[in-house]
């Protein structure tokens, strides 16, 4: 009779990680790279479809809002973030968690107003610019404007109405991307829902 091996079968290793922080090429990390690669193609197509930069900027913003309104559910489910207490906390979550999760970089939040409702988010490395080729004739093009739309769309879904503008874009020979984000109002429906749940 052959003796059975006392070794237990090895369990397969599972690489649990926040998206894009793993050393392995996770599906989510590949998703980031695919988005970065295709973003340039989207902008190039818009440059062909629209004659002036203002229309391209509006279209990028509109596309971003649609993405943001759908993305917020995925973000809340995968990040385990609970409700933020104020706008400062919201901006920090966007800069340190959301940007890391979906673009693979963290951002810096600064230049707050005294009221705490207006700040700048700085991206020192903007992955969207990795494969960018901005045509010279599009001097007013806000290349990364889709990010502004994504933030506006996502925050609207959590009852925050914000104004988001791209102040500096690496597409315009700037070294960093600066996004200005201002809280316009917090919709009261969120408070009513919270009271019902108590």
Backbone as ProteinMPNN parsed JSONL, in Angstrom:
{"seq_chain_A": "XXXXXXXXXXXXXXXXXXXXXXXXXXXXXXXXXXXXXXXXXXXXXXXXXXXXXXXXXXXXXXXXXXXXXXXXXXXXXXXXXXXXXXXXXXXXXXXXXXXXXXXXXXXXXXXXXXXXXXXXXXXXXXXXXXXXXXXXXXXXXXXXXXXXXXXXXXXXXXXXXXXXXXXXXXXXXXXXXXXXXXXXXXXXXXXXXXXXXX", "coords_chain_A": {"N_chain_A": [[0.833, -1.195, 0.0], [0.575, 2.133, -0.882], [1.805, 4.981, 0.721], [-0.092, 7.729, 1.776], [0.425, 11.098, 0.945], [1.379, 13.494, 3.379], [1.258, 16.101, 2.925], [-0.628, 19.021, 2.572], [-2.795, 20.164, -0.02], [-1.714, 23.047, -1.728], [-3.156, 26.209, -1.211], [-4.446, 28.392, -3.675], [-2.826, 31.505, -4.194], [-4.275, 34.612, -3.518], [-4.368, 37.794, -4.786], [-5.102, 40.337, -3.03], [-5.913, 43.655, -3.251], [-5.877, 47.243, -3.433], [-7.095, 48.676, -6.401], [-4.724, 48.986, -8.979], [-2.542, 49.24, -7.269], [-1.16, 46.978, -7.022], [1.629, 44.793, -7.681], [1.308, 43.029, -9.667], [-0.137, 42.572, -12.942], [-3.093, 43.542, -12.738], [-6.584, 43.162, -13.643], [-7.952, 45.513, -13.316], [-5.924, 47.402, -13.33], [-5.087, 47.08, -15.936], [-7.358, 48.075, -17.08], [-7.142, 50.787, -16.442], [-4.887, 51.485, -17.969], [-5.901, 50.961, -20.511], [-7.953, 52.847, -20.661], [-6.432, 55.211, -20.558], [-4.95, 54.925, -22.919], [-7.002, 54.917, -24.86], [-8.168, 57.368, -24.453], [-6.762, 59.469, -25.693], [-7.385, 58.885, -28.352], [-10.12, 59.365, -28.364], [-10.16, 62.148, -27.887], [-8.784, 63.004, -30.171], [-10.614, 62.234, -32.158], [-12.765, 63.878, -31.516], [-11.616, 66.314, -32.135], [-11.64, 66.136, -34.873], [-14.359, 66.012, -35.37], [-15.478, 68.39, -34.376], [-15.267, 71.891, -34.952], [-14.383, 74.092, -33.385], [-12.519, 74.703, -30.327], [-13.989, 75.205, -28.012], [-16.379, 73.794, -28.308], [-15.378, 71.185, -28.306], [-14.314, 71.052, -25.724], [-16.686, 71.28, -24.242], [-17.983, 68.929, -25.005], [-16.212, 66.955, -24.038], [-16.526, 67.448, -21.323], [-19.233, 66.836, -20.989], [-19.273, 64.106, -21.686], [-17.664, 63.182, -19.613], [-19.311, 63.741, -17.364], [-21.367, 61.887, -17.746], [-19.913, 59.516, -17.425], [-18.989, 59.833, -14.772], [-21.409, 59.826, -13.281], [-22.137, 57.189, -13.482], [-19.94, 55.879, -12.468], [-19.706, 56.378, -9.757], [-21.15, 54.579, -8.13], [-19.676, 52.192, -8.385], [-17.288, 53.071, -7.262], [-18.021, 53.655, -4.567], [-18.787, 51.112, -3.715], [-16.417, 49.604, -3.975], [-14.479, 50.968, -2.551], [-15.241, 51.207, 0.07], [-15.835, 53.545, 1.364], [-17.359, 55.632, 3.722], [-19.965, 58.025, 4.402], [-18.817, 61.301, 3.802], [-17.821, 63.875, 6.093], [-17.577, 66.579, 5.563], [-16.847, 69.07, 2.997], [-14.105, 69.3, 2.683], [-13.155, 66.793, 3.483], [-14.326, 65.266, 1.491], [-12.953, 66.187, -0.799], [-10.37, 65.292, -0.155], [-10.739, 62.504, -0.223], [-11.322, 62.163, -2.917], [-8.874, 62.995, -4.07], [-6.929, 61.28, -2.895], [-7.936, 58.663, -2.873], [-9.875, 58.112, -4.976], [-8.58, 59.101, -7.363], [-6.3, 57.516, -7.262], [-7.42, 55.003, -7.511], [-8.674, 55.015, -10.053], [-6.991, 56.308, -11.887], [-4.471, 55.682, -11.151], [-2.769, 57.37, -9.787], [-1.959, 59.71, -7.136], [-3.351, 62.767, -5.904], [-2.871, 66.233, -4.953], [-4.373, 68.307, -2.554], [-5.095, 71.668, -2.17], [-4.876, 75.267, -1.501], [-7.257, 76.196, -0.168], [-10.302, 77.986, 0.457], [-11.32, 80.263, 3.079], [-13.878, 79.596, 3.902], [-13.961, 76.928, 3.375], [-15.036, 75.729, 1.126], [-14.023, 75.68, -1.384], [-11.407, 74.686, -3.457], [-8.153, 73.689, -4.787], [-7.146, 70.995, -6.822], [-4.263, 69.283, -7.424], [-2.577, 67.56, -9.925], [0.388, 66.151, -10.251], [1.471, 64.341, -11.929], [-0.057, 63.477, -14.79], [-1.751, 60.894, -16.048], [-3.281, 60.832, -18.37], [-1.926, 62.304, -20.176], [0.129, 60.781, -21.103], [0.143, 59.565, -23.644], [-0.51, 61.628, -25.267], [-1.143, 63.784, -28.014], [-1.424, 66.826, -28.753], [-2.854, 68.79, -31.167], [-1.362, 71.665, -32.739], [-3.077, 73.684, -33.658], [-5.173, 73.673, -31.914], [-5.255, 75.5, -29.599], [-6.829, 76.333, -27.466], [-7.824, 74.097, -26.368], [-8.945, 72.102, -23.744], [-7.47, 69.609, -22.642], [-7.663, 67.613, -20.63], [-10.26, 67.83, -19.76], [-12.34, 66.06, -19.388], [-12.023, 64.903, -16.904], [-12.979, 66.857, -15.153], [-15.699, 66.808, -15.766], [-16.287, 64.184, -14.949], [-15.871, 64.361, -12.163], [-17.86, 66.252, -11.504], [-20.204, 64.882, -12.32], [-20.109, 62.555, -10.69], [-20.147, 63.617, -8.063], [-22.588, 64.887, -8.084], [-24.297, 62.735, -7.944], [-24.036, 62.023, -5.305], [-25.357, 63.985, -4.079], [-24.092, 66.498, -4.12], [-23.638, 69.617, -5.429], [-21.384, 70.917, -7.602], [-18.96, 73.231, -8.926], [-16.638, 72.703, -11.351], [-13.517, 73.315, -12.684], [-10.953, 73.293, -15.145], [-7.937, 74.61, -14.578], [-5.176, 74.631, -15.105], [-3.502, 72.76, -17.53], [-1.659, 69.934, -18.437], [-1.452, 69.535, -21.07], [-1.031, 71.947, -22.195], [1.65, 72.684, -22.123], [2.141, 73.018, -19.437], [3.519, 71.946, -16.327], [2.013, 70.668, -14.468], [-1.34, 69.521, -13.665], [-4.077, 71.43, -12.826], [-7.038, 71.461, -11.071], [-9.852, 73.249, -10.295], [-12.168, 73.204, -7.738], [-15.368, 73.859, -6.6], [-17.768, 74.013, -4.088], [-21.135, 74.378, -4.621], [-23.725, 73.917, -3.653], [-25.225, 71.809, -1.156], [-27.404, 69.279, -1.557], [-30.551, 69.122, 0.047], [-32.044, 66.825, 0.215], [-30.477, 64.652, 0.852], [-30.075, 64.939, 3.606], [-32.653, 64.533, 4.583], [-33.097, 61.868, 3.876], [-31.115, 60.657, 5.423], [-32.105, 61.184, 8.017], [-34.44, 59.671, 8.034], [-33.382, 57.125, 7.992], [-32.288, 56.851, 10.504]], "CA_chain_A": [[0.0, 0.0, 0.0], [1.369, 3.36, -0.917], [1.491, 5.906, 1.795], [-0.611, 9.014, 1.283], [1.257, 12.249, 1.306], [0.822, 14.299, 4.465], [1.207, 17.497, 2.49], [-1.928, 19.541, 2.165], [-2.686, 20.895, -1.287], [-1.528, 24.48, -1.518], [-4.253, 27.075, -1.642], [-3.944, 29.417, -4.604], [-2.675, 32.835, -3.598], [-5.138, 35.642, -4.095], [-3.725, 39.095, -4.616], [-6.083, 41.35, -2.649], [-5.25, 44.962, -3.287], [-6.576, 48.362, -4.045], [-6.757, 48.67, -7.817], [-3.516, 49.628, -9.502], [-1.42, 49.3, -6.337], [-0.511, 45.679, -7.025], [2.765, 44.646, -8.592], [0.874, 42.203, -10.783], [-0.978, 43.305, -13.887], [-4.491, 43.232, -12.463], [-7.531, 43.555, -14.683], [-8.293, 46.923, -13.132], [-4.774, 48.174, -13.799], [-5.159, 47.044, -17.392], [-8.452, 48.982, -17.411], [-6.593, 52.141, -16.381], [-4.032, 51.681, -19.147], [-6.759, 50.996, -21.698], [-8.617, 54.152, -20.653], [-5.413, 56.207, -20.91], [-4.64, 54.742, -24.343], [-8.128, 55.292, -25.722], [-8.555, 58.766, -24.224], [-6.161, 60.265, -26.772], [-8.142, 58.613, -29.568], [-11.398, 60.07, -28.196], [-9.897, 63.579, -28.079], [-8.441, 63.189, -31.586], [-11.849, 62.132, -32.934], [-13.533, 65.1, -31.258], [-10.951, 67.382, -32.893], [-12.097, 66.0, -36.26], [-15.805, 66.208, -35.427], [-15.857, 69.761, -34.015], [-14.331, 72.875, -35.497], [-13.713, 74.943, -32.39], [-12.112, 74.081, -29.063], [-15.035, 75.35, -27.001], [-17.305, 72.667, -28.49], [-14.663, 69.972, -27.886], [-14.257, 71.11, -24.263], [-18.033, 70.987, -23.739], [-18.264, 67.511, -25.255], [-15.407, 66.196, -23.065], [-17.166, 67.64, -20.03], [-20.5, 66.096, -21.023], [-18.912, 62.686, -21.634], [-17.182, 62.949, -18.256], [-20.45, 63.716, -16.446], [-22.033, 60.592, -17.925], [-19.048, 58.498, -16.814], [-18.992, 60.059, -13.324], [-22.683, 59.425, -12.671], [-22.162, 55.722, -13.433], [-18.754, 55.407, -11.774], [-19.781, 56.605, -8.31], [-21.602, 53.349, -7.469], [-18.522, 51.296, -8.348], [-16.328, 53.631, -6.303], [-18.519, 53.475, -3.201], [-18.788, 49.681, -3.398], [-15.072, 49.029, -3.901], [-13.588, 51.706, -1.651], [-15.796, 51.127, 1.433], [-15.872, 54.892, 1.946], [-18.656, 56.024, 4.271], [-20.295, 59.412, 4.091], [-17.838, 62.311, 4.238], [-18.416, 64.826, 7.014], [-17.573, 67.922, 4.987], [-16.304, 69.15, 1.638], [-12.657, 69.043, 2.77], [-12.985, 65.347, 3.512], [-14.705, 64.799, 0.15], [-11.834, 66.496, -1.701], [-9.263, 64.391, 0.194], [-11.088, 61.174, -0.718], [-11.162, 62.234, -4.38], [-7.452, 63.109, -4.399], [-6.074, 60.185, -2.412], [-8.508, 57.336, -3.109], [-10.486, 57.99, -6.308], [-7.558, 59.251, -8.41], [-5.437, 56.33, -7.191], [-8.191, 53.856, -7.969], [-9.049, 55.056, -11.471], [-5.913, 56.794, -12.758], [-3.196, 55.139, -10.685], [-1.941, 58.429, -9.195], [-2.619, 60.495, -6.087], [-3.31, 64.205, -6.153], [-2.649, 67.081, -3.786], [-5.453, 69.287, -2.388], [-4.548, 72.87, -1.53], [-5.511, 76.567, -1.8], [-8.625, 76.243, 0.347], [-10.837, 79.265, 0.912], [-11.619, 80.242, 4.517], [-15.166, 78.93, 4.104], [-13.773, 75.487, 3.195], [-15.917, 75.228, 0.071], [-13.364, 75.928, -2.673], [-10.023, 74.23, -3.36], [-7.501, 73.229, -6.012], [-6.589, 69.641, -6.826], [-3.107, 69.265, -8.32], [-2.017, 66.29, -10.397], [1.739, 66.42, -10.738], [1.621, 63.44, -13.076], [-1.376, 63.23, -15.371], [-1.615, 59.754, -16.959], [-3.961, 61.085, -19.639], [-0.978, 62.967, -21.08], [1.197, 59.851, -21.485], [0.146, 59.299, -25.093], [-1.224, 62.756, -25.868], [-0.575, 64.593, -29.083], [-2.373, 67.922, -28.938], [-2.526, 69.559, -32.373], [-1.039, 73.079, -32.486], [-4.196, 74.59, -33.961], [-6.148, 73.625, -30.825], [-4.589, 76.171, -28.476], [-7.771, 76.51, -26.35], [-8.328, 72.784, -25.983], [-8.711, 71.647, -22.367], [-7.275, 68.19, -22.956], [-8.106, 66.736, -19.526], [-11.542, 68.355, -19.289], [-13.245, 64.969, -19.022], [-11.891, 64.695, -15.452], [-13.899, 67.809, -14.511], [-17.042, 66.265, -15.934], [-16.411, 62.988, -14.112], [-16.041, 64.815, -10.774], [-19.17, 66.893, -11.386], [-21.23, 63.85, -12.412], [-20.05, 61.668, -9.526], [-20.565, 64.345, -6.862], [-24.029, 65.142, -8.206], [-24.972, 61.516, -7.515], [-24.031, 61.985, -3.835], [-26.093, 65.197, -3.667], [-23.263, 67.698, -4.026], [-23.56, 70.368, -6.682], [-20.086, 71.58, -7.615], [-18.421, 73.823, -10.14], [-15.291, 72.146, -11.51], [-12.859, 73.906, -13.85], [-9.551, 72.957, -15.389], [-7.2, 75.873, -14.629], [-3.907, 74.348, -15.79], [-3.528, 71.437, -18.152], [-0.331, 69.575, -18.931], [-1.504, 69.598, -22.533], [-0.64, 73.297, -22.613], [3.04, 72.851, -21.7], [2.276, 73.168, -17.99], [4.082, 70.733, -15.742], [1.012, 70.01, -13.631], [-2.751, 69.747, -13.969], [-4.784, 72.007, -11.682], [-8.492, 71.446, -11.178], [-10.476, 74.052, -9.236], [-13.45, 72.602, -7.389], [-16.094, 74.729, -5.655], [-19.075, 73.515, -3.665], [-22.195, 75.367, -4.806], [-24.716, 73.601, -2.609], [-25.424, 70.423, -0.743], [-28.838, 69.089, -1.686], [-31.144, 68.784, 1.339], [-32.646, 65.494, 0.164], [-29.549, 63.734, 1.519], [-30.306, 65.052, 5.038], [-33.947, 63.921, 4.854], [-32.899, 60.421, 3.774], [-30.316, 60.258, 6.579], [-32.956, 61.216, 9.197], [-35.357, 58.534, 7.942], [-32.625, 55.9, 8.275], [-31.847, 56.808, 11.901]], "C_chain_A": [[0.87, 1.249, 0.0], [0.88, 4.321, 0.152], [1.02, 7.242, 1.236], [0.266, 10.142, 1.783], [0.583, 13.075, 2.391], [0.732, 15.784, 4.097], [-0.206, 17.89, 2.093], [-1.769, 20.238, 0.817], [-2.599, 22.394, -1.017], [-2.734, 25.26, -2.029], [-3.696, 28.1, -2.618], [-3.885, 30.773, -3.921], [-3.593, 33.811, -4.313], [-4.499, 36.983, -3.78], [-4.789, 40.149, -4.327], [-5.368, 42.689, -2.589], [-6.212, 46.032, -3.742], [-6.185, 48.376, -5.506], [-5.537, 49.511, -8.108], [-2.369, 49.741, -8.514], [-0.662, 47.978, -6.307], [0.657, 45.647, -7.998], [2.385, 43.787, -9.797], [-0.022, 43.02, -11.695], [-2.426, 42.933, -13.69], [-5.379, 43.718, -13.595], [-7.867, 45.035, -14.561], [-7.154, 47.818, -13.623], [-4.752, 48.213, -15.324], [-6.268, 47.966, -17.88], [-7.993, 50.429, -17.409], [-5.771, 52.427, -17.632], [-4.845, 51.767, -20.425], [-7.46, 52.343, -21.802], [-7.647, 55.25, -21.091], [-5.088, 56.139, -22.402], [-5.763, 55.237, -25.246], [-8.536, 56.75, -25.56], [-8.015, 59.668, -25.335], [-6.906, 60.105, -28.083], [-9.478, 59.348, -29.536], [-11.205, 61.562, -28.476], [-9.584, 63.863, -29.548], [-9.682, 63.144, -32.471], [-12.712, 63.376, -32.754], [-12.94, 66.287, -32.004], [-11.349, 67.334, -34.373], [-13.568, 66.366, -36.399], [-16.242, 67.65, -35.181], [-14.801, 70.746, -34.489], [-13.635, 73.691, -34.423], [-13.524, 74.231, -31.054], [-13.191, 74.141, -27.992], [-16.028, 74.187, -27.08], [-16.672, 71.347, -28.038], [-14.627, 69.912, -26.356], [-15.605, 70.757, -23.638], [-18.355, 69.504, -23.875], [-17.48, 66.614, -24.296], [-16.042, 66.257, -21.678], [-18.441, 66.816, -19.926], [-20.244, 64.583, -20.934], [-18.457, 62.306, -20.224], [-18.316, 62.853, -17.252], [-21.19, 62.385, -16.536], [-21.235, 59.471, -17.274], [-19.109, 58.61, -15.287], [-20.255, 59.588, -12.638], [-22.807, 57.91, -12.581], [-21.038, 55.157, -12.551], [-18.886, 55.463, -10.25], [-20.231, 55.348, -7.551], [-20.457, 52.347, -7.308], [-17.516, 51.768, -7.306], [-16.769, 53.367, -4.868], [-18.488, 52.006, -2.782], [-17.376, 49.156, -3.162], [-14.159, 49.735, -2.91], [-14.01, 51.603, -0.19], [-15.769, 52.481, 2.137], [-17.274, 55.149, 2.481], [-18.875, 57.5, 3.962], [-19.24, 60.375, 4.645], [-18.534, 63.366, 5.086], [-18.498, 66.234, 6.454], [-16.889, 67.901, 3.616], [-14.791, 68.914, 1.612], [-12.374, 67.539, 2.722], [-13.303, 64.736, 2.143], [-13.554, 65.007, -0.831], [-10.638, 65.581, -1.436], [-9.505, 62.974, -0.328], [-10.901, 61.112, -2.238], [-9.678, 62.167, -4.742], [-6.651, 61.863, -4.059], [-6.615, 58.785, -2.706], [-9.009, 57.202, -4.548], [-9.451, 58.109, -7.433], [-6.624, 58.041, -8.441], [-6.145, 55.125, -7.81], [-8.396, 53.853, -9.485], [-7.981, 55.589, -12.422], [-4.537, 56.309, -12.313], [-2.252, 56.179, -10.103], [-2.699, 59.079, -8.034], [-2.431, 61.969, -6.405], [-3.132, 64.946, -4.835], [-3.769, 68.118, -3.734], [-4.902, 70.478, -1.62], [-5.35, 74.107, -1.943], [-6.985, 76.605, -1.408], [-9.035, 77.676, 0.663], [-11.147, 79.138, 2.401], [-12.911, 79.492, 4.807], [-15.06, 77.404, 3.95], [-14.651, 74.886, 2.11], [-15.309, 75.369, -1.331], [-11.89, 75.534, -2.549], [-9.465, 73.903, -4.741], [-6.966, 71.82, -5.798], [-5.479, 69.62, -7.864], [-2.694, 67.829, -8.64], [-0.641, 66.595, -10.952], [2.116, 65.501, -11.886], [0.222, 63.104, -13.565], [-1.259, 62.097, -16.389], [-2.279, 59.973, -18.317], [-3.019, 61.71, -20.661], [0.117, 62.026, -21.58], [1.286, 59.616, -22.986], [-0.517, 60.445, -25.858], [-0.428, 63.432, -26.967], [-1.589, 65.675, -29.393], [-1.973, 68.733, -30.166], [-2.312, 71.038, -32.06], [-2.216, 74.014, -32.705], [-5.263, 74.605, -32.87], [-5.552, 74.226, -29.556], [-5.502, 76.358, -27.264], [-8.351, 75.194, -25.867], [-7.948, 72.469, -24.54], [-8.65, 70.129, -22.415], [-7.853, 67.269, -21.88], [-9.478, 67.124, -18.98], [-12.536, 67.264, -18.891], [-13.192, 64.697, -17.521], [-12.86, 65.607, -14.701], [-15.334, 67.306, -14.596], [-17.292, 65.051, -15.058], [-16.653, 63.387, -12.654], [-17.422, 65.424, -10.569], [-20.289, 65.843, -11.387], [-21.282, 62.949, -11.191], [-20.568, 62.369, -8.271], [-22.05, 64.685, -6.894], [-24.825, 63.939, -7.708], [-24.974, 61.352, -5.994], [-24.528, 63.317, -3.272], [-25.225, 66.432, -3.438], [-23.215, 68.376, -5.397], [-22.265, 71.179, -6.64], [-19.799, 72.223, -8.966], [-16.978, 73.324, -10.231], [-14.686, 72.699, -12.799], [-11.398, 73.484, -13.92], [-8.789, 74.275, -15.556], [-5.868, 75.736, -15.351], [-3.981, 72.933, -16.324], [-2.147, 71.131, -18.699], [-0.285, 69.562, -20.454], [-1.076, 70.949, -23.07], [0.76, 73.637, -22.111], [3.196, 73.199, -20.223], [2.802, 71.856, -17.428], [3.065, 69.973, -14.907], [-0.389, 70.312, -14.149], [-3.395, 70.292, -12.698], [-6.274, 72.049, -11.971], [-9.041, 72.244, -10.0], [-11.871, 73.505, -8.984], [-14.129, 73.437, -6.312], [-17.464, 74.137, -5.363], [-20.1, 74.626, -3.815], [-23.299, 75.159, -3.787], [-24.772, 72.112, -2.353], [-26.927, 70.204, -0.737], [-29.433, 68.523, -0.4], [-31.759, 67.405, 1.375], [-31.79, 64.49, 0.922], [-29.793, 63.744, 3.028], [-31.613, 64.372, 5.413], [-33.836, 62.404, 4.84], [-32.144, 59.908, 4.994], [-31.181, 60.2, 7.842], [-33.938, 60.047, 9.205], [-34.666, 57.231, 8.319], [-32.213, 55.76, 9.741], [-32.803, 55.989, 12.767]], "O_chain_A": [[1.792, 1.378, 0.805], [-0.315, 4.434, 0.424], [1.645, 7.812, 0.342], [0.774, 10.118, 2.904], [-0.621, 13.328, 2.34], [0.204, 16.601, 4.851], [-0.886, 17.168, 1.364], [-0.727, 20.835, 0.543], [-3.323, 22.931, -0.179], [-3.255, 25.007, -3.116], [-2.599, 28.62, -2.415], [-4.784, 31.141, -3.165], [-3.677, 33.832, -5.541], [-4.135, 37.259, -2.637], [-5.316, 40.778, -5.244], [-4.331, 42.82, -1.941], [-7.237, 45.748, -4.362], [-5.026, 48.107, -5.823], [-5.35, 50.596, -7.557], [-1.318, 50.28, -8.861], [0.367, 47.869, -5.639], [0.679, 46.367, -8.996], [3.062, 43.817, -10.824], [-0.594, 44.029, -11.283], [-2.943, 42.082, -14.413], [-4.987, 44.567, -14.396], [-8.045, 45.727, -15.563], [-7.386, 48.853, -14.248], [-4.441, 49.24, -15.927], [-6.157, 48.569, -18.947], [-8.399, 51.214, -18.266], [-5.93, 53.466, -18.273], [-4.525, 52.548, -21.321], [-7.557, 52.919, -22.886], [-7.998, 56.114, -21.895], [-4.966, 57.169, -23.065], [-5.519, 55.889, -26.261], [-9.186, 57.31, -26.443], [-8.732, 60.526, -25.851], [-7.05, 61.063, -28.842], [-9.92, 59.889, -30.549], [-11.987, 62.168, -29.209], [-10.063, 64.85, -30.107], [-9.799, 63.917, -33.422], [-13.314, 63.869, -33.708], [-13.672, 67.167, -32.457], [-11.391, 68.366, -35.043], [-13.984, 66.949, -37.4], [-17.261, 68.089, -35.715], [-13.602, 70.472, -34.434], [-12.437, 73.958, -34.523], [-14.254, 73.303, -30.703], [-13.3, 73.239, -27.161], [-16.463, 73.66, -26.056], [-17.347, 70.495, -27.459], [-14.875, 68.863, -25.762], [-15.671, 70.036, -22.642], [-18.929, 68.898, -22.97], [-18.015, 65.625, -23.796], [-16.092, 65.261, -20.956], [-18.698, 66.176, -18.906], [-20.923, 63.875, -20.191], [-18.816, 61.248, -19.707], [-18.299, 61.984, -16.379], [-21.591, 61.822, -15.517], [-21.806, 58.579, -16.646], [-19.262, 57.606, -14.592], [-20.201, 59.018, -11.548], [-23.502, 57.396, -11.705], [-21.181, 54.085, -11.964], [-18.251, 54.685, -9.54], [-19.745, 55.084, -6.451], [-20.286, 51.739, -6.252], [-16.959, 50.964, -6.558], [-15.976, 52.907, -4.047], [-18.196, 51.694, -1.628], [-17.155, 48.355, -2.254], [-13.164, 49.158, -2.471], [-13.208, 51.885, 0.701], [-15.689, 52.548, 3.363], [-18.262, 54.916, 1.785], [-18.037, 58.137, 3.324], [-18.83, 60.273, 5.801], [-19.688, 63.713, 4.837], [-19.387, 67.001, 6.824], [-16.423, 66.863, 3.147], [-14.259, 68.389, 0.633], [-11.475, 67.081, 2.017], [-12.631, 63.807, 1.697], [-13.22, 64.109, -1.604], [-9.97, 65.143, -2.372], [-8.582, 62.322, -0.817], [-10.387, 60.129, -2.77], [-9.273, 61.387, -5.604], [-5.797, 61.436, -4.835], [-5.845, 57.827, -2.782], [-8.609, 56.281, -5.259], [-9.452, 57.296, -8.358], [-6.207, 57.596, -9.51], [-5.541, 54.336, -8.536], [-8.301, 52.805, -10.124], [-8.052, 55.353, -13.628], [-3.55, 56.504, -13.021], [-1.061, 55.911, -9.941], [-3.926, 59.005, -7.964], [-1.481, 62.363, -7.082], [-3.23, 64.366, -3.754], [-4.084, 68.741, -4.747], [-4.314, 70.32, -0.55], [-6.361, 74.008, -2.638], [-7.845, 76.992, -2.2], [-8.21, 78.483, 1.088], [-11.226, 78.027, 2.926], [-13.03, 78.828, 5.837], [-15.969, 76.676, 4.35], [-14.978, 73.7, 2.147], [-15.999, 75.197, -2.335], [-11.2, 75.994, -1.639], [-10.197, 73.846, -5.729], [-6.413, 71.496, -4.747], [-5.712, 69.903, -9.039], [-2.492, 67.005, -7.748], [-0.513, 67.224, -12.002], [2.967, 65.832, -12.71], [-0.58, 62.519, -12.837], [-0.727, 62.304, -17.479], [-1.877, 59.362, -19.307], [-3.275, 61.657, -21.864], [0.947, 62.427, -22.396], [2.38, 59.483, -23.535], [-1.023, 60.251, -26.963], [0.784, 63.625, -26.865], [-2.502, 65.474, -30.194], [-0.882, 69.301, -30.208], [-3.004, 71.6, -31.211], [-2.344, 75.026, -32.015], [-6.159, 75.45, -32.892], [-5.369, 73.529, -28.558], [-5.011, 76.526, -26.147], [-9.269, 75.179, -25.046], [-6.781, 72.558, -24.161], [-9.664, 69.451, -22.249], [-8.469, 66.252, -22.202], [-9.813, 66.776, -17.848], [-13.472, 67.524, -18.135], [-14.196, 64.305, -16.926], [-13.488, 65.186, -13.729], [-16.087, 67.37, -13.624], [-18.373, 64.899, -14.488], [-17.524, 62.829, -11.988], [-18.081, 65.144, -9.569], [-21.205, 65.901, -10.566], [-22.363, 62.612, -10.708], [-21.337, 61.789, -7.504], [-22.696, 64.761, -5.849], [-25.896, 64.096, -7.122], [-25.808, 60.63, -5.449], [-24.178, 63.72, -2.162], [-25.584, 67.309, -2.653], [-22.802, 67.776, -6.389], [-22.072, 72.017, -5.76], [-20.325, 71.811, -10.0], [-16.193, 73.503, -9.3], [-15.272, 72.568, -13.873], [-10.713, 73.341, -12.907], [-8.969, 74.976, -16.552], [-5.476, 76.616, -16.117], [-4.465, 72.024, -15.65], [-1.532, 71.975, -19.352], [0.791, 69.576, -21.052], [-0.791, 71.088, -24.259], [1.015, 74.774, -21.716], [4.269, 73.63, -19.801], [2.558, 70.787, -17.988], [3.225, 68.778, -14.662], [-0.597, 71.222, -14.952], [-3.278, 69.696, -11.628], [-6.713, 72.598, -12.981], [-8.733, 71.949, -8.845], [-12.665, 73.361, -9.914], [-13.556, 73.694, -5.253], [-18.22, 73.803, -6.276], [-19.961, 75.691, -3.214], [-23.751, 76.103, -3.139], [-24.422, 71.285, -3.195], [-27.649, 70.868, 0.007], [-28.903, 67.573, 0.175], [-31.979, 66.858, 2.456], [-32.316, 63.579, 1.562], [-29.73, 62.697, 3.671], [-31.688, 63.705, 6.444], [-34.414, 61.728, 5.691], [-32.479, 58.856, 5.54], [-31.028, 59.287, 8.653], [-34.236, 59.495, 10.264], [-35.286, 56.338, 8.897], [-31.83, 54.674, 10.176], [-32.581, 55.85, 13.97]]}, "name": "protein", "num_of_chains": 1, "seq": "XXXXXXXXXXXXXXXXXXXXXXXXXXXXXXXXXXXXXXXXXXXXXXXXXXXXXXXXXXXXXXXXXXXXXXXXXXXXXXXXXXXXXXXXXXXXXXXXXXXXXXXXXXXXXXXXXXXXXXXXXXXXXXXXXXXXXXXXXXXXXXXXXXXXXXXXXXXXXXXXXXXXXXXXXXXXXXXXXXXXXXXXXXXXXXXXXXXXXX"}
